[in-house]
Amino acid sequence: MKNRFIHIFLVSLFLLVDFVTFAQPGDDDGSGGLEGNDPPPAPINGKLLWLGIVAVLYAFYSLHRYRKVA
């Protein structure tokens, strides 16, 4: 159980670090205004490939585990 928690934690950590690495920097000048020049939106289509790969790997893992139990 402890080993499984560590694996889930590490996978989550590696997946979430990517979001922090590619986050857009802010330009907090301290004025607190909500109006002004907004930065362009960040593209998300570059990470959809990784999401698909992880989904397919998880599906194979789940099927393999289900067939082993049944």
C-alpha positions in Angstrom: 0.0 0.0 0.0 2.8 2.4 0.9 4.7 1.6 -2.3 1.5 2.3 -4.4 1.1 5.6 -2.7 4.7 6.6 -3.5 4.1 5.7 -7.2 0.9 7.7 -7.4 2.6 10.6 -5.7 5.6 10.6 -8.0 3.5 10.3 -11.2 1.3 13.1 -10.0 4.3 15.2 -9.2 5.9 14.7 -12.6 2.6 15.5 -14.4 1.9 18.6 -12.3 5.4 20.1 -12.5 4.9 20.5 -16.2 2.0 22.9 -15.6 4.2 25.1 -13.4 7.1 25.0 -15.8 5.1 26.3 -18.7 2.9 28.8 -16.8 2.7 32.3 -18.1 4.6 34.8 -16.0 2.5 37.6 -14.5 3.3 41.3 -14.5 2.2 42.2 -11.1 3.0 45.9 -10.7 1.0 46.2 -7.5 -1.8 48.4 -8.9 -4.4 45.7 -8.5 -6.3 46.7 -11.6 -8.3 44.1 -13.5 -8.4 46.1 -16.7 -5.5 46.6 -19.1 -3.4 44.6 -21.5 -4.0 40.9 -21.0 -1.3 38.4 -22.1 -2.3 36.2 -25.0 -3.9 32.9 -23.9 -1.6 29.9 -23.5 -2.0 27.1 -26.1 -3.1 23.8 -24.6 -3.0 21.7 -27.8 0.7 20.8 -27.2 -0.1 18.8 -24.1 -3.0 16.9 -25.6 -0.7 14.4 -27.1 0.8 13.5 -23.7 -2.7 13.2 -22.2 -3.7 10.8 -25.0 -0.5 8.7 -24.4 -1.1 8.5 -20.7 -4.8 7.5 -21.3 -3.8 4.7 -23.6 -1.2 3.4 -21.2 -3.6 3.5 -18.3 -6.2 1.6 -20.4 -3.7 -1.1 -21.2 -2.6 -1.3 -17.5 -6.3 -1.5 -16.4 -7.1 -4.3 -18.9 -4.0 -6.2 -18.0 -4.8 -6.0 -14.3 -8.4 -7.0 -14.9 -7.5 -10.0 -16.9 -5.0 -11.1 -14.2 -7.7 -11.0 -11.5 -10.5 -12.6 -13.5 
